[in-house]
Amino acid sequence: MSTGSGAHSAPAPNSHNDTVTDDATATTQGQGPTHAPGIAAGPAATPRKGTFSSLRIRNYRLFATGQVVSNTGTWMQRIAQDWLVLSLTGSSGAVGITTALQFLPMLLFGLYGGVLTDRFAKRKLLLFTQSAMGLTGLALAVLTLSGHVQVWHVYLVAFLLGLVTVVDNPARQAFVSEMVGQDELRNAVSLNSANFQSARLIGPAVAGVLITALGSGWAFLFNGLSFIAPITGLLMMRTAELHKVDRVPRSKGQLREGLRHVSGHPELIWPIVLVGFIGTFGFNFPIWLTAFVYKVFHAGAGTYALFNGLMAAGSLIGALLAARRAGSRLRMLVGAALLFGLLEIAAALSPSFWIFAALLAPIGLVGLTINVTANSSVQMATDPAMRGRVMSLFMMVFMGGTPLGAPVVGWVTDAYGARIGFLTGGVVSMAAAALVGLALARVGGLRLKIDLRRGHRHVAFVPRVGPGESPAEQELAAVA
């Protein structure tokens, strides 16, 4: 199963000196960049590129085409799976358990997936993982269409799918840089999100029709067959055109090495912390949307598909805007997280169906902004030889927190109602954004500036860099 999910913080390289060249991506053990990748080395600005510039690369076109087909199937299965569990049990908590089981392997084994990604050829790993994901969809289709499906079957398939995702997610994230190189990485990450959200517009709509007319099994069948497209795309790629990244030989301490790399770079650790809180408590939409549809608005699968489609529309707009953006800064990530929490609180308290529905599109847009800003910046601030391990940690905290948060959020939603459950997610997201923002300001040597003059920004964080400040503080202040 593909995921859309990600988040980022440090900006893209802003000058020739801080761009990692294609030759430099072939790193060896013991060698590393002379300065933190992704940290701006000067005031020069990255020139704005076309929205679809990375699609000029043949290998990436094949990858993107296959992904849009399988992503459509993935979204169809997500809708069908949530609705099937709710139909079998009548419990939002059961939907939360399904979500938790799907992401539990990422929490338990996510870092090991990153080690495997750095150790083996990513294209071959993806051929294996995409095939395995297709088989899980076909298995659930057979169980459902035969009339033998029980809720424990769905739990088991969700867990097996999560196991495959442990390797698929970091491999797919890191493979993007091998297809497009460093210069097009930010654009390609944004287009991946646009790809995912385009499928999110189509998949739920088709799933709603299929579930209403024929049942959930046909959506599972389509998802299983949809993985033929990305497998074909991977087989058709010209491997000679991939950007070479030396694989890391097997050795002891590779997990610890990756963790030390992240902990020593504030532009990596703080966005990952923020994304962890938001992923754990703020992105539990299957629980909240099914609860609002079923218990607040007393509607059916078509309304659930509509809500998902509205969120997808906002997310697609956010992804296309991100693809055009020349860079991103830490303040954008923190600001988007604050706004995201505020919008969730507003939706939770909305007095009518149409106000609730109207807020879903901006929630999708801002949530996607968090995702893309964190994901691409973390990748660009990482040594290529470490990218698999760093992205596995990123995805582990973003997705792996769901097994911790989903049952709690599901219980709150069942016990106190859909509005309180959604409200809780918004409050936690805002609080996390505020605390991480203050921590970044302190570490980066920033200060709050208030200027009440007309035509000036009234409230802003500005660098406070003095002779006694460390180079790391100066670098972090520059990207904030």
C-alpha positions as CSV (number, residue, x, y, z in Angstrom):
1,M,0.0,0.0,0.0
2,S,1.3,3.4,-0.8
3,T,1.2,6.1,1.7
4,G,1.0,9.8,1.3
5,S,2.3,10.7,4.2
6,G,5.5,12.6,5.2
7,A,6.7,16.0,6.8
8,H,9.8,18.3,6.5
9,S,11.8,21.2,7.8
10,A,15.1,22.3,6.3
11,P,15.1,24.1,3.0
12,A,16.4,22.9,-0.3
13,P,20.0,23.8,-1.1
14,N,20.0,27.5,-2.1
15,S,23.3,27.8,-3.9
16,H,25.7,25.8,-6.0
17,N,27.9,25.2,-3.0
18,D,25.3,23.4,-1.0
19,T,23.8,21.3,-3.7
20,V,24.7,17.6,-3.5
21,T,25.8,16.7,-7.1
22,D,25.0,13.4,-8.8
23,D,28.6,12.3,-8.3
24,A,28.4,13.1,-4.6
25,T,25.5,10.8,-4.1
26,A,27.8,7.8,-4.5
27,T,29.1,8.1,-0.9
28,T,31.3,5.7,0.8
29,Q,31.7,4.8,4.4
30,G,33.8,7.3,6.3
31,Q,33.0,10.1,3.9
32,G,30.3,12.6,4.4
33,P,29.3,16.1,3.3
34,T,31.5,18.9,4.4
35,H,28.4,20.6,5.9
36,A,24.9,19.6,6.7
37,P,23.1,18.9,3.5
38,G,20.1,21.1,3.0
39,I,21.4,23.9,5.1
40,A,21.5,27.2,3.3
41,A,25.0,28.3,2.8
42,G,24.2,31.8,1.5
43,P,21.5,34.1,0.6
44,A,21.1,33.0,-3.0
45,A,17.6,31.8,-3.7
46,T,16.7,28.6,-5.6
47,P,15.1,29.5,-8.9
48,R,11.5,28.6,-9.3
49,K,10.9,25.5,-11.4
50,G,7.9,24.3,-13.4
51,T,5.2,22.5,-11.4
52,F,5.8,19.2,-13.3
53,S,9.6,19.5,-14.0
54,S,10.6,16.1,-12.6
55,L,8.2,14.4,-15.1
56,R,10.7,15.1,-17.8
57,I,12.7,12.2,-16.4
58,R,11.6,8.9,-18.1
59,N,12.1,6.6,-15.1
60,Y,10.1,8.9,-12.8
61,R,7.3,9.1,-15.4
62,L,7.1,5.3,-15.3
63,F,7.1,5.3,-11.5
64,A,4.5,8.0,-11.2
65,T,2.2,6.4,-13.7
66,G,2.2,3.1,-11.9
67,Q,1.7,4.7,-8.6
68,V,-1.4,6.7,-9.6
69,V,-3.1,3.4,-10.6
70,S,-2.0,1.5,-7.4
71,N,-2.8,4.5,-5.2
72,T,-6.3,4.6,-6.6
73,G,-6.7,0.9,-5.6
74,T,-5.2,1.7,-2.2
75,W,-7.8,4.4,-1.5
76,M,-10.6,2.1,-2.7
77,Q,-9.4,-0.5,-0.2
78,R,-9.1,2.0,2.6
79,I,-12.7,3.1,2.2
80,A,-13.9,-0.4,1.8
81,Q,-11.9,-1.7,4.8
82,D,-13.1,1.0,7.1
83,W,-16.7,0.5,6.1
84,L,-16.5,-3.2,6.3
85,V,-15.1,-3.2,9.8
86,L,-17.7,-0.7,10.9
87,S,-20.5,-2.8,9.3
88,L,-19.2,-6.0,11.0
89,T,-18.8,-4.4,14.4
90,G,-20.6,-1.1,14.6
91,S,-17.7,0.3,16.6
92,S,-15.3,3.2,15.8
93,G,-12.9,1.5,18.2
94,A,-12.7,-1.5,15.9
95,V,-11.8,0.8,13.0
96,G,-9.1,2.3,15.3
97,I,-7.8,-1.3,16.1
98,T,-7.6,-2.0,12.3
99,T,-5.7,1.2,11.7
100,A,-3.4,0.4,14.7
101,L,-2.6,-3.1,13.5
102,Q,-1.8,-1.8,10.0
103,F,0.8,0.7,11.4
104,L,2.0,-1.4,14.4
105,P,4.8,-3.1,12.4
106,M,6.2,0.3,11.5
107,L,6.5,1.2,15.2
108,L,8.1,-2.1,16.0
109,F,10.3,-2.7,13.0
110,G,10.5,0.6,11.1
111,L,14.2,1.3,11.7
112,Y,15.1,-2.2,10.5
113,G,13.3,-1.4,7.2
114,G,15.6,1.6,6.8
115,V,18.7,-0.6,7.3
116,L,17.5,-3.0,4.6
117,T,16.8,0.0,2.3
118,D,20.3,1.3,2.7
119,R,21.8,-2.2,2.2
120,F,19.9,-3.5,-0.9
121,A,19.0,-2.2,-4.3
122,K,15.8,-0.2,-3.8
123,R,14.3,-1.1,-7.2
124,K,14.5,-4.8,-6.4
125,L,13.1,-4.2,-2.9
126,L,10.1,-2.4,-4.4
127,L,9.4,-5.2,-6.9
128,F,9.1,-7.5,-3.9
129,T,7.0,-5.2,-1.7
130,Q,4.6,-4.1,-4.4
131,S,4.0,-7.8,-5.4
132,A,3.3,-8.7,-1.7
133,M,0.9,-5.8,-1.3
134,G,-1.1,-6.9,-4.4
135,L,-1.4,-10.4,-2.8
136,T,-2.9,-9.0,0.4
137,G,-5.5,-7.1,-1.5
138,L,-6.5,-10.3,-3.5
139,A,-6.6,-12.3,-0.3
140,L,-9.1,-9.9,1.3
141,A,-11.1,-9.9,-1.9
142,V,-11.5,-13.7,-1.9
143,L,-12.6,-13.7,1.7
144,T,-15.1,-11.0,1.2
145,L,-16.6,-12.1,-2.1
146,S,-16.9,-15.7,-0.8
147,G,-18.9,-14.4,2.2
148,H,-16.5,-15.9,4.7
149,V,-14.9,-12.6,5.9
150,Q,-14.8,-12.0,9.6
151,V,-13.3,-9.0,11.5
152,W,-10.3,-11.0,12.5
153,H,-9.5,-11.6,8.9
154,V,-9.4,-7.9,8.3
155,Y,-7.2,-7.4,11.3
156,L,-4.7,-10.1,10.1
157,V,-4.5,-8.7,6.5
158,A,-4.0,-5.2,7.9
159,F,-1.1,-6.4,10.1
160,L,0.5,-8.3,7.2
161,L,0.2,-5.2,5.0
162,G,1.9,-3.2,7.7
163,L,4.8,-5.7,7.8
164,V,5.4,-5.2,4.0
165,T,5.1,-1.4,4.5
166,V,8.0,-1.5,6.9
167,V,10.3,-2.0,3.9
168,D,8.2,-0.4,1.1
169,N,7.9,3.0,2.7
170,P,11.6,3.9,3.2
171,A,12.6,2.2,-0.1
172,R,10.0,4.1,-2.0
173,Q,10.9,7.4,-0.3
174,A,14.6,7.0,-0.9
175,F,14.2,5.7,-4.5
176,V,12.8,9.0,-5.6
177,S,16.3,10.7,-5.3
178,E,17.8,7.9,-7.3
179,M,15.3,8.5,-10.1
180,V,15.4,12.3,-10.3
181,G,18.7,13.4,-8.5
182,Q,19.1,16.1,-5.9
183,D,18.0,19.0,-8.1
184,E,14.5,17.7,-8.7
185,L,14.0,16.0,-5.4
186,R,11.7,18.5,-3.8
187,N,9.5,18.7,-7.0
188,A,9.3,14.9,-7.2
189,V,8.3,14.5,-3.6
190,S,5.6,17.2,-4.1
191,L,4.3,15.4,-7.2
192,N,4.3,12.1,-5.4
193,S,1.9,13.7,-2.9
194,A,-0.2,15.2,-5.8
195,N,-0.3,11.7,-7.3
196,F,-1.5,10.2,-4.1
197,Q,-4.1,12.9,-3.6
198,S,-5.4,12.6,-7.2
199,A,-6.0,8.9,-6.5
200,R,-7.6,9.9,-3.3
201,L,-10.2,11.9,-5.3
202,I,-10.9,9.0,-7.6
203,G,-10.6,6.0,-5.3
204,P,-13.2,6.9,-2.6
205,A,-15.8,8.0,-5.3
206,V,-15.4,4.7,-7.1
207,A,-15.3,2.7,-3.9
208,G,-18.5,4.4,-2.7
209,V,-20.3,3.3,-5.9
210,L,-18.9,-0.2,-5.7
211,I,-19.7,-0.7,-2.0
212,T,-23.3,0.5,-2.5
213,A,-23.9,-1.5,-5.7
214,L,-21.9,-4.6,-5.3
215,G,-20.1,-4.7,-1.9
216,S,-16.7,-4.2,-0.5
217,G,-15.1,-7.3,-2.1
218,W,-14.9,-5.7,-5.5
219,A,-12.9,-2.7,-4.2
220,F,-10.4,-5.2,-2.6
221,L,-10.1,-7.0,-5.9
222,F,-9.4,-3.8,-7.9
223,N,-6.7,-2.9,-5.4
224,G,-5.0,-6.3,-5.7
225,L,-4.9,-6.1,-9.5
226,S,-3.8,-2.4,-9.5
227,F,-0.3,-3.3,-8.3
228,I,0.4,-4.7,-11.8
229,A,0.9,-1.1,-12.9
230,P,3.8,-0.1,-10.6
231,I,5.5,-3.5,-11.0
232,T,5.4,-3.1,-14.8
233,G,6.8,0.5,-14.4
234,L,9.7,-0.8,-12.3
235,L,10.5,-3.5,-14.8
236,M,10.6,-1.0,-17.7
237,M,13.0,1.4,-16.0
238,R,16.4,2.1,-17.5
239,T,18.7,1.2,-14.6
240,A,21.7,2.9,-16.3
241,E,19.8,6.3,-15.9
242,L,19.4,5.9,-12.1
243,H,21.6,8.2,-9.9
244,K,24.1,6.0,-8.2
245,V,24.1,5.7,-4.4
246,D,26.5,3.2,-3.0
247,R,24.9,0.6,-0.9
248,V,26.0,0.4,2.7
249,P,27.7,-2.9,3.5
250,R,26.4,-5.0,6.4
251,S,28.1,-4.1,9.7
252,K,27.3,-3.7,13.4
253,G,25.8,-0.5,14.8
254,Q,24.1,0.7,11.7
255,L,20.9,1.5,13.6
256,R,22.8,3.5,16.2
257,E,24.7,5.3,13.5
258,G,21.4,6.4,11.9
259,L,20.0,7.6,15.3
260,R,23.2,9.5,16.1
261,H,23.0,11.2,12.7
262,V,19.4,12.4,13.3
263,S,20.0,13.4,17.0
264,G,23.0,15.5,15.9
265,H,21.1,17.6,13.4
266,P,18.3,19.9,14.8
267,E,16.9,20.4,11.3
268,L,16.1,16.6,11.3
269,I,15.1,15.8,14.9
270,W,12.6,18.6,15.6
271,P,10.5,18.1,12.4
272,I,10.5,14.4,13.1
273,V,9.3,15.1,16.7
274,L,6.5,17.4,15.5
275,V,5.4,14.9,12.8
276,G,5.3,12.2,15.4
277,F,2.8,14.0,17.5
278,I,0.6,15.1,14.6
279,G,0.7,11.6,13.0
280,T,-0.2,10.0,16.3
281,F,-3.0,12.2,17.4
282,G,-4.0,14.5,14.5
283,F,-4.3,12.2,11.5
284,N,-6.9,9.7,12.7
285,F,-9.4,10.6,10.0
286,P,-10.7,7.1,9.4
287,I,-11.9,7.1,13.0
288,W,-13.4,10.6,13.0
289,L,-14.9,10.6,9.6
290,T,-16.7,7.2,10.0
291,A,-18.0,8.4,13.4
292,F,-19.3,11.7,12.1
293,V,-21.0,9.9,9.1
294,Y,-22.4,7.1,11.1
295,K,-23.3,8.7,14.5
296,V,-23.5,12.5,13.9
297,F,-25.0,12.8,10.4
298,H,-26.6,9.3,10.2
299,A,-25.5,8.8,6.6
300,G,-23.9,6.0,4.6
301,A,-20.9,5.0,2.6
302,G,-21.5,7.6,-0.1
303,T,-21.1,10.5,2.5
304,Y,-18.0,8.9,3.8
305,A,-16.5,8.8,0.3
306,L,-17.6,12.5,-0.1
307,F,-15.8,13.5,3.0
308,N,-12.6,11.7,1.9
309,G,-12.9,13.3,-1.5
310,L,-13.2,16.8,-0.1
311,M,-10.0,16.2,2.0
312,A,-8.3,14.9,-1.1
313,A,-9.2,17.9,-3.1
314,G,-7.6,20.2,-0.6
315,S,-4.6,17.9,-0.3
316,L,-4.1,17.9,-4.1
317,I,-4.2,21.7,-4.2
318,G,-1.6,21.7,-1.4
319,A,0.7,19.3,-3.2
320,L,0.6,21.3,-6.4
321,L,1.3,24.5,-4.5
322,A,4.2,22.8,-2.8
323,A,5.6,21.6,-6.2
324,R,5.9,25.2,-7.3
325,R,7.5,26.4,-4.1
326,A,11.2,27.1,-4.3
327,G,11.9,26.2,-0.7
328,S,10.5,25.9,2.8
329,R,11.5,26.9,6.2
330,L,10.9,25.6,9.7
331,R,8.5,28.4,10.5
332,M,6.3,27.2,7.6
333,L,6.2,23.7,9.1
334,V,5.3,25.0,12.6
335,G,2.8,27.6,11.3
336,A,1.1,24.9,9.2
337,A,0.9,22.6,12.2
338,L,-0.7,25.3,14.3
339,L,-3.3,26.1,11.6
340,F,-4.0,22.4,11.1
341,G,-4.9,22.0,14.8
342,L,-7.1,25.1,14.7
343,L,-9.0,23.8,11.7
344,E,-9.6,20.5,13.3
345,I,-11.0,22.2,16.4
346,A,-13.3,24.3,14.2
347,A,-14.5,21.2,12.3
348,A,-15.2,19.4,15.6
349,L,-17.4,22.3,16.8
350,S,-19.1,23.0,13.4
351,P,-22.8,23.2,13.9
352,S,-24.0,21.8,10.5
353,F,-23.2,19.2,7.9
354,W,-22.1,21.7,5.3
355,I,-19.8,23.7,7.5
356,F,-18.1,20.5,8.6
357,A,-17.8,19.4,4.9
358,A,-16.4,22.8,3.9
359,L,-13.6,22.7,6.5
360,L,-12.3,19.3,5.2
361,A,-10.7,20.7,2.1
362,P,-8.5,23.3,4.0
363,I,-7.7,20.6,6.6
364,G,-6.5,18.5,3.7
365,L,-4.5,21.3,2.2
366,V,-2.7,22.3,5.4
367,G,-2.1,18.6,6.4
368,L,-0.5,18.0,3.0
369,T,1.7,21.1,3.5
370,I,3.0,19.6,6.7
371,N,3.6,16.3,5.0
372,V,5.5,17.7,2.0
373,T,7.4,20.3,3.9
374,A,8.8,17.8,6.4
375,N,9.4,14.9,4.0
376,S,11.4,16.7,1.2
377,S,13.4,18.8,3.6
378,V,14.4,15.9,5.8
379,Q,15.5,14.0,2.7
380,M,17.5,16.9,1.4
381,A,19.2,17.5,4.8
382,T,20.3,13.9,5.0
383,D,23.5,12.2,3.8
384,P,22.5,9.9,0.9
385,A,24.1,6.9,2.6
386,M,21.9,7.5,5.6
387,R,18.7,8.3,3.7
388,G,17.0,4.9,4.1
389,R,17.6,4.9,7.9
390,V,16.5,8.5,8.4
391,M,13.4,8.1,6.3
392,S,12.5,4.9,8.1
393,L,12.7,6.8,11.4
394,F,10.6,9.6,9.9
395,M,8.0,7.2,8.7
396,M,8.2,5.2,12.0
397,V,7.2,8.2,14.1
398,F,4.7,9.5,11.6
399,M,2.9,6.2,10.9
400,G,4.2,4.1,13.7
401,G,2.6,6.4,16.3
402,T,-0.8,5.4,15.0
403,P,-1.0,2.1,16.9
404,L,-0.5,4.2,20.1
405,G,-2.9,7.0,19.1
406,A,-5.6,5.3,17.2
407,P,-7.0,3.1,20.0
408,V,-6.9,6.0,22.4
409,V,-8.6,8.3,19.9
410,G,-11.1,5.5,19.0
411,W,-11.9,5.0,22.7
412,V,-12.4,8.8,23.3
413,T,-14.6,8.9,20.2
414,D,-16.7,6.0,21.3
415,A,-17.0,7.1,25.0
416,Y,-17.5,10.9,24.5
417,G,-18.6,11.3,20.9
418,A,-17.2,12.2,17.5
419,R,-16.9,15.9,18.3
420,I,-14.8,15.4,21.5
421,G,-12.6,12.9,19.7
422,F,-11.9,15.3,16.8
423,L,-11.4,18.2,19.2
424,T,-8.8,16.2,21.1
425,G,-6.7,15.6,18.0
426,G,-6.8,19.3,17.1
427,V,-5.8,20.4,20.6
428,V,-2.9,18.0,20.8
429,S,-1.7,19.1,17.3
430,M,-1.7,22.8,18.3
431,A,0.0,22.2,21.6
432,A,2.8,20.1,19.9
433,A,3.3,22.8,17.2
434,A,3.6,25.5,19.9
435,L,6.1,23.6,22.0
436,V,8.2,22.5,19.0
437,G,8.2,26.0,17.7
438,L,9.4,27.4,21.0
439,A,12.1,24.7,21.2
440,L,13.3,25.5,17.7
441,A,13.4,29.2,18.5
442,R,15.6,28.5,21.5
443,V,17.9,26.1,19.8
444,G,18.2,28.3,16.7
445,G,19.0,31.4,18.7
446,L,15.8,33.2,17.6
447,R,13.9,35.9,19.4
448,L,10.3,37.2,19.1
449,K,10.1,40.6,17.4
450,I,7.0,42.7,17.7
451,D,6.7,45.7,15.3
452,L,3.4,47.7,15.4
453,R,4.4,50.0,12.5
454,R,2.1,50.1,9.5
455,G,3.4,48.0,6.6
456,H,5.7,45.8,8.8
457,R,5.1,42.3,10.0
458,H,3.8,42.8,13.5
459,V,5.0,39.5,15.0
460,A,7.9,37.5,13.8
461,F,10.8,35.3,14.9
462,V,14.2,36.8,13.9
463,P,17.7,35.4,14.2
464,R,19.6,36.4,17.3
465,V,23.1,35.2,16.3
466,G,26.0,36.5,18.3
467,P,29.8,35.8,18.5
468,G,29.2,33.2,21.2
469,E,26.7,31.2,19.2
470,S,27.7,27.8,17.8
471,P,27.8,27.1,14.1
472,A,24.8,24.7,14.5
473,E,22.8,27.5,16.1
474,Q,23.7,29.8,13.3
475,E,22.7,27.3,10.6
476,L,19.4,26.5,12.3
477,A,18.6,30.2,12.6
478,A,19.3,30.6,8.9
479,V,16.7,28.0,7.9
480,A,14.1,29.0,10.4
